[in-house]
């Protein structure tokens, strides 16, 4: 038993040794110099930052994902953020001040440049690339945290590979900053606050990742702190993290509820598109307000029918949804439809026309489908007065005329006989078939057996 425990312990020890970061750890002094160099925005870093800001702004303005990704790749914003986390972990307060100073410079520069660009740009549309940066959730916290961990591990490792570019794309620091600039230029505070919150999430959790990895790797401390000062520092870091996370958790829960509601509402709308003889003309689903508006044309929807509609919504998990049903051409059909009454009337007329066309087509097809089934009866009737008729085939053939665009269907009859049939008999059969099939024309062919 003891040998099995020892074997298990050795196996676990091997696993942890396999996962240890210290095997490929870079020299501590080289790590320090690399992080210290990356926080400064002067010379090359300064111009790269300016170019990245304008590239991101143009990409967001033109709704180009590829351009936005390019701006993420060349942006040097992660430098001072990693510097903040590293300096807190190593108690290097001089480096912390410089990191915060350069970080503030980058933020103000990014906001100013993007605001100027969007203010001067003739395009002011709220594209999807802009909208996607205004509603951060707890999932963005996970992305920033894991992306930051990958980034700082690569910085502290001898084998850096292609990690840094991937982290730059995943954490996406530049787009939300430029989106905030768009919010300022357009006077849209929802855009500004949402984008700045996403930027704050990315910044805080990249810095937190840098701090944690620096502590795990036991990078050398640059100053000595009393236990009370260390405790106060940890409390301050914890408060910042909580203040950043709590709103994102709420927004994440709200997003999940909204997505579930929207999906259920879309399924419900599909199911009630044709409701007891009524045609659904328009629908509006609002996931934020949890409302569903339905506009029907057709028969009047009474209270009983409306109750069945609401029960169906409950079956879809929409019991708390506010469902508004409008019908006919009431002035309150929907706020957005008041100026479209003529269009709605035209649509109703088209619906009626389509229904009539379908009914006529079904009636015609039904009558035509009966023609082939009468072949056996017709054969018996003809054979009674012309015994030489031994076989019969009947079908319906489409007939087109240059004088009319309307398609006609004419019965086509093939009679098989074993003895000769005179012309008089043939003409008699044709007249009889017209009466029998109630048709103005009949295509009649004969085949000798």
VOLO-967795 format. One record per residue: residue in three letters; x, y, z of N, C-alpha, C in turn. Coordinates in steps of 0.2 Angstrom, whole numbers, plus 5000, padded with zeros to 4 digits. Example, Ala and Ser with C-alpha at 12.3 -4.5 7.8 and 13.67 -1.06 7.14 Angstrom:
BEGIN
ala506649725039506249785039506649845039 ser506449895035506849955036506450005039 
***
This chain:
BEGIN
unk500449945000500050005000500450065000 unk500950065004501450125005501850134998 unk502050074995502350084989501950114983 unk501250104983500850134978500750204980 unk500750224986500750294988501350334985 unk501950304986502550334984502550334977 unk502350284973502250294966501850344963 unk501250354967500850404965501150474966 unk501450484972501750544973502350564968 unk502750514966503250524961502950544955 unk502350514953502050524946501850604946 unk501450624952501250694953501850734952 unk502350714956502950764956503250764949 unk503250714945503450714938503050764934 unk502350764935501950804931502050874933 unk502150894939502350964941502950984938 unk503450944938504150954935504050974928 unk503650934925503550944917503251014916 unk502851034920502451094919502851154922 unk503351154925503751204928503951254923 unk503951314925504151374920504851384921 unk505151364926505851384928506351354923 unk506151304919506651264915506851314909 unk506351354906506551394901506451474903 unk506551484909506551554912507051594909 unk506951654907507451694905507851724911 unk508451754910508851784916508351844918 unk508351844925507951894928508151964926 unk508751984925508952044923508752064916 unk508752014912508552024905507852034905 unk507452004909506752014909506552084912 unk506952104917506852174919506952224914 unk507552214910507752264905507252264899 unk506952204898506452194892505852234894 unk505552224900504952254902505052334903 unk505652354906505852424907505852464900 unk506152424895506252454888505552464885 unk505052424886504452424882503952474885 unk504052504891503552544894503652614891 unk504252634888504352704886504052714879 unk503752774879503452794873503852854870 unk504452844867504852894864505152864858 unk505352904853505652874847505152824843 unk505452764842505052714838504452694841 unk504352684848503752664851503252724850 unk503452784851502952844850502652844843 unk503052834838502752834831502352774830 unk502552714832502152654831501452664835 unk501452694841500852704844500352754840 unk500652804837500252854833499952814827 unk500352784824500152744818499652694819 unk499752654825499252604827498552634828 unk498552694831497952734833497552744827 unk497852774822497552794816497352734812 unk497752684812497552624808496952594811 unk496952584818496352564821495652604820 unk495752674820495252714819494952704812 unk495352704807495152694800494752624799 unk495052574802494752504802494052504805 unk494052534811493352544814492852584810 unk493152634807492652684803492452644797 unk492852604794492652564788492452494789 unk492352484795492152414797492552354794 unk493152364794493652314792493952274797 unk493852214798494152174803494852164802 unk495052154796495752144794496252204797 unk495952264795496352324797496352334805 unk495852314808495852324815496352274818 unk496352214816496852164818497552184817 unk497652214811498352244810498552294815 unk498052344817498152394822498352354829 unk498052304831498152264837498852234837 unk499052214831499752184831500252234832 unk500252294829500852334829500752384836 unk500252384839500152424845500652404851 unk500952454853501452444859501152454866 unk500452454866500152474873500252424878 unk500452364876500452314882501152324886 unk501552364883502252374887502152404894 unk501852464894501752494901501252454905 unk500752414902500252374907500652314910 unk501052284906501552234909501952264914 unk502252324913502652354918502352374924 unk501652384924501252404930501252334934 unk501052284931501052214935501652194938 unk502152204933502852174935503152224941 unk503052284941503252334946502952324953 unk502252304953501952294959502152224962 unk502352174958502552114960503252114963 unk503652164960504352164963504452224967 unk503952264969503952324973504452374970 unk504452384964504852434960504452494959 unk504352534964503952594963504152644959 unk504752654957505052694952504752674945 unk504852614944504652584938503852584937 unk503452584943502752584943502552654941 unk502852704944502752774942502852794934 unk503352764932503552774925503052734920 unk502852674923502352634919501652674919 unk501452694924500852734925500852794921 unk501452834921501452894917501452884909 unk501752834907501752814900501052784898 unk500752744902500152714901499652774900 unk499652824905499152884904499252924898 unk499952924896500052964890499752924884 unk499852864884499552824878498852824878 unk498552824884497752824884497552894881 unk497852944884497653014882497753024875 unk498353004872498553014865498052974861 unk497952914863497452874859496752904858 unk496552924864495852964864495853024860 unk496353064861496353124857496453114849 unk496853074847496953054840496353024837 unk496052974840495452944837494852994838 unk494853034843494253084843494353134837 unk494953154836495053204830494853174823 unk495053104823494953074816494153064815 unk493853034820493153024819492753094819 unk492953144822492653214821492653234814 unk493253224811493353244804493153204799 unk493053134800492853084795492153094793 unk491953094787491253104784490853044785 unk491152984788490752924789490652924796 unk489952914798489852914805489352854807 unk489352804803488952744804489252704810 unk488752674814488952634820488952564817 unk489552544814489652484812489752424817 unk489752364815489752304820490452304824 unk491052334820491652334823491652384829 unk491252434829491252484834490752454840 unk490152434837489652404842489952354847 unk490352304844490652254848491152274853 unk491352334853491752354859491452394864 unk490752394864490352434869490052394874 unk490052334874489652294879490052234882 unk490552254886491052204889490652164894 unk490852104895490552054900491152014903 unk490951974908491451934911491851884907 unk491651874901492051834896492651874893 unk492551944893493151984891493651984897 unk493451974903493851964909494351904908 unk493951844906494351784905494851794899 unk494651824894495051834888495651874890 unk495551934894496151974896496551934900 unk496351894905496751864910497151814907 unk496851764903497251714900497751744894 unk497451794891497951824886498551854889 unk498451894895498951924899499451874902 unk499151814904499551764907500051734901 unk499751724895500151694890500751744888 unk500551814888501051864886501551874891 unk501451874897502051884902502451814903 unk502151754902502551694902503051694896 unk502751724890503251724884503751774885 unk503651834888504151884890504651854895 unk504451814899504951784904505251724902 unk505151694896505351634893505951644888 unk506351604887506851604882506551594875 unk506051544875505751524869505051564868 unk505051624865504551674865504051654859 unk504251624854503851604848503451654845 unk502751634844502351684841501751704846 unk501951704852501451714857501251784858 unk501751834857501551904858501051934853 unk501151914847500651944842499951914843 unk499951844845499251814847498951854853 unk499351864858499051904864498851974862 unk499152004858498952074855498252074852 unk498152014848497552014844496951994849 unk497151944854496651924858496351974863 unk496852014866496652064871496452124868 unk496652144862496352194859496252264863 unk496852294864496852354868496652414864 unk496952414858496852474854496152494851 unk495752444849495052454846494552484851 unk494552464858494052494862494352564864 unk494952584864495152644865494952694860 unk495052674853494852714848494052714847 unk493752664850492952664850492752724855 unk493052724860492952774865493052844862 unk493552854858493652914854493052934850 unk492752884846492152884842491652914846 unk491552884853491052904857491052984859 unk491653004860491753074861491653114855 unk491853094849491753134843490953144842 unk490653084843489953084841489453114847 unk489753124853489353144859488953084862 unk489153024861488852964863489152934869 unk488852954875489152934881489152854882 unk488652824879488552744880489152714876 unk489352744870489952714867490552724871 unk490652784873491252804877491352764883 unk490852764887490852724894490952644893 unk490552624888490652544887491352524884 unk491552564879492252554877492852564882 unk492752614886493252634891493252574896 unk492652544898492652494903492952434900 unk492852414893493252364890493952374890 unk494152434889494852444889495152434896 unk494752464901494952454908495052384910 unk494552334908494552264910495252234907 unk495352254900495952224897496552244901 unk496652314903497252334906497352304913 unk496752304917496852274924497052204924 unk496752164920496852094920497552074916 unk497752114912498452094909498952114914 unk498852174918499252194923499252134929 unk498652114931498652064936498951994934 unk498951974927499251924925500051924926 unk500251984924500952004924501251994931 unk500852024936500952024943501051954946 unk500551914944500451844947501051804944 unk501251804938501751764935502451784938 unk502551854939503151884942503251854949 unk502651844952502751814959502851744959 unk502551704954502651634954503351614952 unk503651654947504351644945504851674950 unk504551704955505051734961505551784958 unk505351824954505751874951506051924957 unk506651944957506951974963506552044964 unk506452054971506152114973506652174972 unk506352234971506852294970506852334976 unk506452324981506452364987506152324992 unk506252344999505952305004505352335007 unk504852295009504252325012504052285018 unk503852325023503552295029502952255027 unk502852205032502252155031501652195030 unk501552255034500952295034500852325027 unk501452345025501452385018501252335012 unk501452275013501352215008500552205008 unk500352195015499652185016499152235012 unk499352305014498952355011499052355003 unk499552345001499652334993499152284990 unk499152224994498752174991498052184992 unk497852224997497152244998496952294992 unk497352344991497252384986497152354979 unk497552304977497552264971496852234971 unk496652204977496052164977495452204976 unk495452264979494952314978494852334970 unk495452344967495452364960495152314956 unk495352254957495052194954494352184955 unk494052184961493352184962492952234959 unk493152294959492852354956492752344948 unk493252314946493252294938492852234936 unk492852184941492552124939491752124940 unk491552154945490852154947490352184942 unk490452234939490052264933490052214927 unk490652184926490652134920490252074921 unk490252044928489851994930489052004928 unk488852064931488152084929488052084922 unk488452114918488352124911488352054908 unk488752014910488851944907488151904908 unk487851914914487251874916486751904911 unk486751974911486252004907486251984899 unk486851984897486951954890486751884889 unk486851844894486651774893485851774893 unk485551804897484851814898484551834891 unk484851894889484651924883484651874877 unk485251834876485351794871484851734871 unk484651704877484151654878483451674876 unk483351734878482651764877482551774869 unk483051804866483051814859482951754855 unk483351704857483251634853482651604854 unk482351604860481651584861481151624858 unk481251684858480751734854480751724847 unk481351714844481351694837481051634835 unk481051584839480751514838479951524839 unk479751564844479051574845478751614839 unk479151664836478851704831478851664824 unk479251614823479251564818478651524818 unk478451504824477951454825477251494824 unk477251554826476551594825476551634819 unk476951624814476951664808476251664805 unk475951604805475251594802474851574808 unk474451614811474151604817473351604816 unk473051544815472351534815472051574809 unk472351564803472151604797472351674797 unk472851694801473051764801473851764798 unk474051814795474751814792475151864796 unk475651844799476151894803476451944798 unk476252004798476552054794477252074796 unk477352084803477952114805478052094813 unk478652084815478752074822479352104824 unk479352124831479952164834480052124840 unk480752104841480952074847481452114851 unk481352134857481852174861482052134867 unk482652114866482952074871483052104878 unk483252174877483352214883482752224887 unk482252244884481552254887481152194888 unk481352134885480952074885480252084883 unk480252114877479552124874479552094867 unk478952074865478852044858478252084855 unk478352114849477752144846477552104840 unk476952094839476752054833476152094829 unk476252104823475752134819475452084814 unk474752074814474452024810473952054805 unk473852024799473352044795472851984794 unk472251994793471851934792471251934796 unk471051884799470451884803470551914810 unk470051934813470051964820470351904825 unk470851924829471051884834470651904841 unk470251854843469851864849470251854855 unk469951864861470351854867470551774868 unk470051734866470251664866470851644862 unk470951664856471451654852472151684855 unk472051744857472551784861472851744867 unk472351714870472551674876473051614874 unk472751584868473151524866473851544863 unk473851604861474551634858475051644864 unk474751674870475151684876475351614879 unk474951564879475051504882475651474878 unk475651484871476151454867476851484869 unk476851554870477451584872477751564879 unk477251544883477451514890477851444889 unk477551404884477851344882478551354880 unk478751414877479351424874479851454880 unk479551464886479951494891479951564891 unk479451594888479351664888478751694892 unk478651664898478151674902478151754905 unk478751774906478851844908478951894903 unk478851874896478851924891478251964890 unk478352024888477752064887477552064879 unk477052024878476852014871476252064869 unk476452104864475952154861475652124854 unk475052114853474752094847474352144844 unk474452164838474052214834473852184828 unk473252204826472952174820472552224816 unk472452204809472052244805472452304803 unk472152364803472552424801472352474806 unk472452464812472352504818472852564817 unk472652624820473152674820473752654824 unk473652614829474252594834474552524832 unk474552514825474852444823475552434826 unk475952484825476552494827476852564826 unk477152594830477352664830477752674823 unk478152624821478552634815478052624808 unk477452594809477052574803476552634802 unk476452684806475952734805475952764798 unk476552774795476652804789476652764783 unk476552694784476552644779475952614778 unk475352644779474752614778474552584771 unk474752624766474652604759475052544758 unk475652544760476152484759475852424762 unk475552424768475252374772474652344768 unk474252394765473652374762473852334755 unk474352364752474552324746474852254748 unk475152254753475352184755474752134757 unk474252164760473652124761473352104755 unk473352144750473052134744473452074740 unk474052074741474552024738474451964741 unk474351964748474251904752473551864749 unk473051904749472351884746472451854739 unk472851884735472951864728473351794728 unk473851794732474251734732473851674735 unk473351684740472951634742472451604737 unk472151654733471751634728472051594722 unk472651624721473051584716473251514718 unk473451504724473551434727472951394727 unk472351424728471751384728471551364721 unk471651414716471451394709471951344707 unk472551344708473051294706472951224709 unk472751224716472551164719471951134716 unk471451174714470851144711471051124704 unk471451154700471651134693472051074694 unk472551064698472951004699472450944701 unk471950964705471550904708471150884702 unk470850924698470450904692470950864687 unk471550884686471950854681472250784684 unk472250784690472550714693472050664692 unk471350684691470850634691470850604683 unk471150644679471050624672471450554671 unk472050544673472350474672471950414675 unk471650434681471350384684470750354681 unk470450394676469850374673470050334667 unk470650324665470850284659470550214659 unk470550174665470250114665469450114663 unk469150164666468450164665468250174658 unk468650224655468550244648468650184643 unk469250144645469350084641468750034641 unk468450024646467849984647467350004643 unk467150074643466650104640466750104632 unk467350114630467450114622467450044620 unk467749994624467749924622467049894621 unk466549924624465849904624465549914617 unk465749964614465449974607466049964602 unk466649964603467149954599467649894602 unk467449834601467849784604468649774602 unk468749804596469449804594469949854598 unk469649894602470049934607470249894612 unk470949884613471149834618471549874624 unk471749934623472149974628472050044627 unk472150074633472050154634472550184638 unk472750244636473250284641473050354640 unk472950384646472650454647473150494651 unk473350554648473750604652473550674651 unk473850714655473650784654474250824651 unk474250854645474850884642474750964642 unk475251004644475251074644475251104637 unk474851154635474751174629474851254629 unk475351274624475451344624475251374617 unk475051434617474851474611475151544611 unk475251564605475551624604475051684605 unk474351664604473851704605473651724612 unk473951674617473751684624474351664628 unk474451704633475051684638474851634643 unk474251624643473951574649474051504647 unk474351464651474451394650473851354650 unk473751314646473151264646473351194646 unk472951154649473151084649472551044645 unk472851004641472350964636472450894637 unk471850854638471950784639472250744632 unk472750704634473050664628472850594629 unk472550564624472250494624472650454619 unk472850394621473150344616472750284617 unk472450254611472050194611472450144607 unk472550084609472850024606472249984603 unk472349964597471849914594472149864590 unk471749804589472049744586471749744579 unk471249784577470949784570470849854568 unk470749854561470749924559470149964561 unk470250034562469650074564469550124559 unk468950134556468850184551468850254553 unk468950304548468950374550468350394553 unk467750364551467150384554467150364562 unk467350304563467450284570467850324574 unk468450344571468950384575468650454577 unk468250484572467950544573467450544579 unk467050484579466550474584466850464591 unk467450434591467850424597468050494600 unk468250534595468550604597467950644601 unk467350644597466850684600466550654606 unk466550584607466350554613466850574619 unk467450574618467950584623467950654625 unk467750704621467650774623467150784628 unk466550744626466050744631466150714637 unk466550654637466650614643467150644647 unk467650684644468150714648467950794650 unk467450814647467250884648467750934645 unk468050924640468650954637468450984630 unk468751044629468551074622469051044617 unk469651024619470050984614470350924617 unk470450874613470750814615471250784610 unk471850774612472350744608472250674608 unk472050644602471950574601472450534596 unk472750484599473150444595472950374595 unk473150334589472950264589473650224587 unk473650164590474250124589473950054588 unk474250024582474049954580474449904584 unk474149854587474449804591474749754586 
***
